[in-house]
Structures are given as structure tokens and as C-alpha cells.
Amino acid sequence: MFLLSSFLCFLYLSTQVVASSLSKNDPISYANETKPNIILIFVDDMAYGDASCYGGNLIETKNIDRLADEGIKFNIAYSISPVCGPSRVGLLTGTYPGRYGVYWNPDMGGVKLPNERPILPVHLKKAGYKTAIVGKWNLDNPSWNPMPVETYFDHTANTMVWEGDYWPDESGQYHGVNDDKYGSTKTNNVWGPVSDGDIYLTDLLTQSACDYIEKNSDTPFFLYLSYNAPHSPLQGKLSHKKELRHIKSEALKLYASMLLAVDEGVGQVLDTLDKKGIKKDTVVIFLSDNGPAKTNFKGLPKEWPREELLGSTNGLRGHKGEYFEGGIRVPFIVSWPSNINLSETSNTPISSLDIYPTLSAIARIDLPNSEPFEGVNLLPLLMDKESKISRDHFFWAGGIIGKNTGAVLKDGWKLLINHKGNDFLFNLENDPYERINLIANYPNRVSSLKSVFYNTLETMPEPLTDRSKLK
């Protein structure tokens, strides 16, 4: 037992040395010595294949495509979780959410971020950035809330813990936005405006973001534009209906309207950067938190079909809540006109965990040394898409049952581990759509990948939420 414990301790320390070395800022200079502005656009439940530039045909996403035309589009990009809450913990801390006991959405009610590990906006303040959040926060719970969102950002606007109604009530309040409501009214199948003068929530978030850019264009800023769209409840804009008449499904038609509003918002942000003459020196990152949801949430009309996929994975297997590619592979675009070539495409696999070390390198600030970073600095790849990024493996863990569910991806081989024991092994290079389970064909590879999974998991605490108390 002593020898086994010693070996596991050595293995853990070794992995941390590797992770630390991979995430150090490379000494790369870029065109302008002035720190660039940074806009991180994080959307909610948008499928990998929804944007036109990713093969989507539900609607034309001309502004998301425009962003791709002005930068680099990653074809193989992963979120650190297939659900909302843990994906945000990973994004803003740059490490596995399980390191904080967060494995699934129920754990978000008790998440506490340690002071020694500053989240991304706090870290960027050290580099002289003004920081702002507009939209979905999801890293606290109003029932206890010892560290509200205002603790972490210089400026906040229209924040919500989880989700909000897209149309205001009679008093003008958006349920779930700027209040203590943990969620929306769960009212679906709404086309607005319901009353004259009502503003669609996604449009309101866009207005807040553009106002912030207008007022802070003379100093480096970090803007976290966190759209809750196209997450439920399904509420759309009447002005879109004519354009969406080709879509037969009512649920999908509403989803398309919500997605279209996001695309319009991206266009307005880019137009504002143009107007202020700062687009060339602004880094814009666009990605989704996880794959598309199915119509199995509360508040749907009884006559609507259940288990309908909202969005397109472009043929990838799975959806939100699953570790198949459709649940964790997401659209990921980076634009920085003064330093990134236009209309680039990269097939290098990357992760949402890479954003923290990459933005640290761009801001020319060292990473905190207190805790490990599993992400890597993508700046060399952004400057030259032929650059090689060294990464040992990708790791995911967490589920509604507990921590012993997840996946490992290494050298093109992906192992999915299920608490029920029905595991999967895929060779993504030969089978990107995960159709052929090779679990019985390669026992040695399965054993090796399981060792990576469980050795990593052993270094993490138990979930914050007692799973025995969940219904």
C-alpha cells in the first residue's frame, strides 16, 4: 500500500510539472506593444454545427462567419464540460472544475473560488485591464452569495445566475436578471415583444456590451459577454418569424430566432469596434459552453415532441450532458486583425481551458504559481497555425451521479467512462462520428487510458453536492 501511494503521489506531481511547463507564457512578441482589448463571447447551448461557417444551414450566421473571416476558426475545440456550470468554472479558472468539487450543475450552489487562484478577470486586472461582465455569471447562488459577481469585475450589467426570461414582465423586469431569482419562469413558446417598447434580452445584453466598448475604448479592457442564448426558455422575436418560416418545428424555429439574435449581437459588437477604430487591436474570442440541448426541459407545450435536438452537431454523436463529441465539441473562433491572418482554419485540437493561459500571454502577465493549469498557451498557434502545441491528453469528469463519469482523449483515442460500466473506446482519427465501439478490441489501450482517468480523478475532492440527496 505504501509503494502504491508513493507511486500515485509521484505520478500526480509529475503531471503537474508537465501541465505547468505547457502553460507557461512563450516569449512571443506581437505587432503592437500596447495591450490589446479582449472580448470573450461565451454563448449557451449552441451546437457545434449551428454556424454557417461550421456547416450549419438552419439560418445564415453572417456575423459569426464574418468573425471567422477576420480570424482563425478551430475545427476541433472542446469545452471542459458538457453542462453549463462546470464549463464556466473551467473557463474562468483555467483548470478542471473538479478541483473545486464542481462536477455537474447541482454543485454550483456551493462553489467557492479560492483567493489564491484568481479567476480570469481578477488576473487581468493585474495587467492594467478594466473588466466587465454582461450576462450569465453562474458562479454563485443568491441563497448564500458570499462573493457576488461585483467582487470580480469592475463593471457589471444585466447579470444572471443561470437563466432569464427573454421578454420582460409587466413591470419591465426580466425574471432571473438583476434579481435573486435562480432561473427563469420556464415559460416557452413566446414570441415578442409582448408589450410595445419591450426589448429582447439578447439585444439588451448586446446594447450593454456596445455601450461599455464605447465608453472604454481609450484604455485596455476585458469584456466578458456571456449570452444566455440560445439556452431555454424558448422565446423568440416576432421580427424573425418571416425569415424562419422554412423551419417546420416550432421548438427549432424559436431556437433559430434565439441564435439569430446572438448573431446580430456579434455583428453589432464588431460594428462598434469598427466605429471606435479599435478592431485591429482587439482580441475577440467566440465559443459555446457545451453542445445542444434536447426538448426535455420544463415548460414545453404538451403537444410538442420530446427529445428533439435543438441545433446541429454536424453529424457528431451526442448532445448536451454527454461526453460524446456532440456534447463537448464547440464552435471556437479567435479574431485579432493586427496579429492573426484572415480566414485561417486550424485542425489542432484545443480546449476552453487554454483561454486563461493564452490571454495571460497576450496581456504579458505571468500565470499564478499557486495551482496547476491544465490548459496551454495558444499564442504561438494564433500567430502561426503551423505551430505545434504540446499536450499530453484531454480529460473530462463529472455527472449527475458523481465524479466517476467522463472521458480521456490521447493520441486520437477517446475513452468514455460511464458509472454503469458501459464504456466506449473510439479512434477519432478514423471514426470522428463515434460509430464503432472498440472497447473489446484494445484492452491494453483501455487500461492505459483508464489509468490516466482514475489517477487524475484521485487528486480531486468529492462533489460539493451529496448525490444521495438528489432526486
BELSUL-V40185 format. One line per field, one symbol per residue. burial: # if it has 16 or more other C-alpha atoms within 10 Angstrom, else .. Layout:
BEGIN
burial=???
END
This chain:
BEGIN
burial=.......#......##.###.####.........####################.#.#######################################################....#########...#############.......#..###.#############.....######.#############....#############.##......##################..##..#......####################.##....##################....#........######.###########################.###...################.#....############.#...#.#..#######.########...######....######....##...##......#..##.##.###..#.####......
END
